Amino acid sequence: MTELQPIPDDWTYAPAPESRDIVTLEREYGLFVGGEWLAPSETYTTLAPRDEEPLAQVAQGTEEDVDRAVQAARGAFANGWSSLPGSERAKYLFRIARILQERSREFAVLESLNGGKPIKESRDVDLPLAAAHFFYYAGWADKLEYAFPNRRPRPVGVAGQIIPWNFPLLMLAWKVAPALACGNTVVLKPAETTPLTALLFCDVLRQAELPPGVVNIVTGDGRTGAALVEHEDVDKIAFTGSTEVGKAIQRRLAGTGKKLTLELGGKAANIVFDDCALDQAVEGIVNGIYFNQGHVCCAGSRLFVQESIYEPLVEKLKQRLTTLRVGDPLDKNTDVGAINSRMQLEKIEELVAAGKEEGAEIYQPPCRLPEKGYWFAPTVFTNVAQSYRIAQEEIFGPVLSVLTFRTPDEAVEKANNTPYGLSAGVWTEKGSRILWMAQQMRAGVVWANTFNRFDPTSPFGGYKESGFGREGGLHGLEPYLTFDDSETFGG
Ligand code: NDP
C-alpha cells in the first residue's frame, strides 16, 4: 500500500536549470568573411549578464575588416548567387531553417546565456520564429515574379545589416532570410553585447553549404556598424536599434541613393476598455511589458486603463506581479531574466529615479534579486502624467506606466501622443471598437485582445520616429529588390 504524502506547505518551484553542456564555446572568435574565419586584430570580452561571467573573446571589427567582408559579399553576389534560380536559393534557406530546428536547444541555451533572456522564451519564441522566418522566405525565393507581377524584381546587391541585442538570432533571421531569398548577399553586424548566436550561425551556414561570401558576419561595437554604413560598395542598409542611431544613419545616407530601412524605438499604448475580459487583459499586460525584461521595441510600456476599471485592474496586476519568477535565465521556470548589460541597467535605473522624482507612485513585488549580474525587479508606476519622462521616453526595461482615460476618443488622443508609432494593443469585447481603434492608432501593428504576437507572414514596422520600411510578410521582400517599373509602365 502506498503511503500518503504530506501536503507541502510551500508550493514554490524547485530549481529547473537547463544544462549548458550542449554549448561549446571557443576561447576566441574571429570574423566570418568569405566562408572563412579571419583572425581579429583586436578583441573584447563578451559576458553572461546573469553573473558577468566572461564567455569568450570576440573580434572588434575594423574598417579594413568591414571592407574585406563587403568585398567578399560583392564577389559572391557577382559570381553566382544573384543569378542562381530562386528554387536553388530556396534550397539553402530551407536547409538553414531545418538546421536551426535541429540545433534549436543549443541556440536557445546560448541565446539565454549571452543575452540574459529566460530559456523558456528563447526556446519557445526566438528559436521557432527564427526558423519560421527562413522557412517562410524560402517559400518566396522562386515566386518573386508572382509577388510583384510585371515589375521585374531584381536583387539590390550587397546588404549591410545592423542588429540589436534584444532578439539577437531572431533579428538576424528577420534580416538575412528575405535578403537571401531575393538574391542579395549580406554583411551583418550583431550587437556588441550579444554576438555569440550570430557566430554559431556561421557554423549553420557551413553545414548548409551556403556558398562562401553570401553571408559575412563582422562583430564589434558601434564603430564597426558605422564603418558598414559608410562603406561605398554597400547598396542597402537595414538597421534595427535606437532612434538616435537610426537618425544618424539616415543623415549619413541622405543623397547617396542607398536603400534604407529603419526599425527603431517605441512607446506602445496598451489600451484596456471596461468591457474586456479582465484576467485575460492582465495576462496580456504582463506579456506586453515583462516579456524579455521589457527589452522589446514594441513593448506595451504605456498602459491606458478606462477609469471605471482602474482599481480592480491595478489590484489584479500587482497581485499577478507577485507571482513572476525573476532569476537565472537558464532556469526553465524563470519568467523575468537578467538585464542585458550594465549600460542598459543604468539607463533603466535613471529613468525609474526620474519617475519617482516627478511624482509617480512605484510598485515592485517583493523579490530577491541575485547579487551578481544585472537585475531589475518588475515595476509598475501609477499616478503617471503624460508629460513624465517615464510616459514619454523608451525605457526598454521591465517598467510599466499606468495612465487612465474615460472615452474612446480620449484613449486615441492620449495613445497617439508620442513621437513613436510602432505598435499598440486594444482590449475590448466589441469587434466594431477594435476595428475603429485600429484605424485611429498611428502604429504599425495593432494587436486586439493579445500582445507581442509575431508571425513571419505579417509585416512589422513603424510610423514617425519608430522608423520606416516593413520586415516580415510580402512587404518584407520589397526593401531587398529593385524594380524595372519604368520599362513596364513608363514606355
Ligand atoms: P543602438 O542603436 O546603439 O544599437 C543598435 C545597433 O547599432 C548595435 O549593433 C550597435 O552596436 C550599432 N550601432 C551603434 N552605433 C552605431 C553607429 N553610429 N552606426 C552604425 N551602427 C551603430 O542601441 P543600444 O544598444 O545602444 O541601445 C540604446 C537604446 O536603444 C535602448 O535603451 C533602447 O531604448 C533602444 N533600442 C531599441 C531597439 C529596437 O529594437 N527598436 C533595440 C535596441 C535598443 P553596439 O552594440 O556596439 O552599440
Boltz pocket constraint, residues with backbone or C-beta under 6 A from the ligand:
constraints:
  - pocket:
      binder: B
      contacts: [[A, 162], [A, 163], [A, 164], [A, 165], [A, 166], [A, 189], [A, 190], [A, 191], [A, 192], [A, 193], [A, 220], [A, 221], [A, 222], [A, 223], [A, 224], [A, 225], [A, 226], [A, 227], [A, 229], [A, 240], [A, 241], [A, 242], [A, 243], [A, 245], [A, 246], [A, 248], [A, 249], [A, 263], [A, 264], [A, 265], [A, 266], [A, 296], [A, 297], [A, 344], [A, 347], [A, 394], [A, 395], [A, 396]]
      max_distance: 6.0
